[in-house]
């Protein structure tokens, strides 16, 4: 790979791997192109990005943002602003392809996390799920009030 291309990749990744973005990395050894495309499509739908990059270039990109990370073997990097959705996608993919895809860790808010942390994050509700819970909680008192009024009307009609 030419130096200019390497520099371009590092610059691009340095701009992407900021502290506002969650970056997940996993071992994809043994994955077919079809399986990786399925993962990339899911990540893209979640407004994230996925890319296979040399470890040294990724290390330099993280170092440019003040983050020290160590990588081993081949890695696919997935990143985006919605860490919970990405964690759910990567965890599901790891469960579907246990033998060929293993989560190694993540860099979330500038901190290096292990695979167990990624698993825990994937169990949290997404933004849409939380908004649904809030809407349900806001609706509940109104529904109870309407139910109470209805019962009062029924009682008055019986009298």
C-alpha positions in Angstrom: 0.0 0.0 0.0 1.4 3.4 -0.9 2.2 6.0 1.7 -0.3 8.5 0.3 -3.1 5.9 0.5 -2.2 5.0 4.0 -2.1 8.6 5.0 -5.5 9.2 3.4 -7.0 6.2 5.3 -5.5 7.4 8.6 -6.8 10.9 8.1 -10.3 9.6 7.3 -10.4 7.3 10.3 -9.0 10.0 12.6 -11.9 12.2 11.6 -14.3 9.3 12.2 -12.9 7.8 15.4 -13.7 10.8 17.6 -14.9 10.6 21.2 -18.4 11.2 20.1 -18.5 8.0 18.1 -18.6 4.4 19.4 -16.2 2.1 17.6 -16.6 -1.7 17.9 -14.1 -4.2 16.6 -14.3 -7.9 16.1 -12.4 -10.9 14.6 -14.1 -11.9 11.3 -11.7 -14.8 10.4 -13.7 -17.4 8.5 -16.6 -15.1 7.6 -17.8 -15.3 4.0 -18.2 -12.1 2.0 -22.0 -12.7 2.0 -22.0 -12.8 5.9 -19.9 -9.6 6.1 -22.1 -7.8 3.6 -25.1 -8.8 5.7 -23.4 -7.2 8.7 -22.4 -4.1 6.8 -26.0 -3.7 5.5 -27.4 -3.8 9.1 -24.8 -1.3 10.3 -25.6 1.0 7.4 -29.3 0.9 8.1 -28.4 2.0 11.7 -26.6 5.0 10.2 -23.2 3.4 11.1 -20.2 2.4 9.1 -18.1 -0.7 8.8 -14.7 -1.2 7.4 -11.8 -3.7 7.5 -8.6 -1.7 8.2 -5.0 -2.7 9.0 -4.5 -2.6 12.8 -1.5 -0.2 12.6 -3.6 2.3 10.6 -6.5 2.0 13.1 -4.0 2.4 16.1 -2.6 5.6 14.5 -6.1 7.0 13.9 -7.1 6.3 17.6 -3.8 7.8 18.8 -4.5 11.0 16.8 -7.6 11.3 19.0 -5.7 10.6 22.2 -6.9 7.0 22.6 -4.4 4.1 23.1 -5.8 0.7 21.9 -4.0 -2.6 21.2 -5.3 -4.9 18.4 -4.4 -8.5 17.5 -5.0 -10.3 14.2 -7.6 -9.2 11.7 -10.4 -6.8 12.7 -13.5 -5.3 11.2 -14.3 -1.9 12.7 -17.9 -0.7 13.1 -18.7 2.7 14.2 -21.5 5.3 14.6 -23.2 7.6 17.1 -25.9 5.1 18.3 -23.8 2.8 20.4 -26.7 0.7 21.7 -28.1 -0.1 18.3 -24.6 -1.0 17.0 -24.0 -3.1 20.0 -27.2 -5.0 19.4 -26.3 -5.6 15.7 -22.8 -6.8 16.4 -23.9 -9.0 19.3 -26.6 -10.6 17.2 -24.1 -11.2 14.4 -21.7 -12.8 16.8 -24.5 -15.1 18.1 -25.5 -16.1 14.6 -21.9 -16.8 13.6 -20.3 -18.1 16.8 -17.5 -20.0 15.0 -16.4 -17.2 12.6 -17.2 -13.9 14.3 -15.9 -12.9 17.8 -16.4 -9.5 19.4 -13.1 -8.2 20.8 -14.0 -4.9 22.3 -15.0 -1.3 21.7 -13.9 2.3 22.2 -16.9 4.1 23.7 -16.7 7.8 24.6 -12.9 7.6 24.4 -12.6 4.6 26.7 -11.5 1.1 25.7 -14.0 -1.5 26.7 -14.0 -5.3 26.5 -16.4 -7.8 24.8 -18.4 -8.3 28.0 -19.1 -4.6 28.1 -20.4 -4.7 24.6 -22.7 -7.6 25.5 -24.1 -5.6 28.4 -24.6 -2.5 26.3 -26.6 -4.6 23.8 -29.1 -5.5 26.5 -30.1 -1.8 27.1 -33.2 -0.4 25.4 -32.6 1.7 22.2 -33.7 5.3 22.0 -36.9 4.4 20.1 -37.7 1.8 22.8 -37.2 4.4 25.6 -39.4 6.9 23.8 -42.1 4.3 23.5 -41.8 3.6 27.3 -42.1 7.3 28.1 -45.1 7.7 25.8 -46.8 4.7 27.4 -46.1 6.1 30.9 -47.5 9.5 29.8 -50.6 7.8 28.4 -51.3 5.7 31.4 -52.7 8.4 33.7 -55.0 9.7 31.0 -56.3 6.2 30.3 -57.0 5.6 34.0 -58.8 9.0 34.2 -60.9 8.1 31.2 -61.6 4.6 32.6 -62.7 6.2 35.9 -65.0 8.7 34.2 -66.6 5.8 32.2 -67.2 3.8 35.4 -68.7 6.9 37.0 -71.1 7.4 34.0 -72.1 3.7 34.2 -72.8 4.0 37.9 -75.0 7.1 37.4 -76.9 5.4 34.5 -77.6 2.4 36.8 -79.0 4.7 39.6 
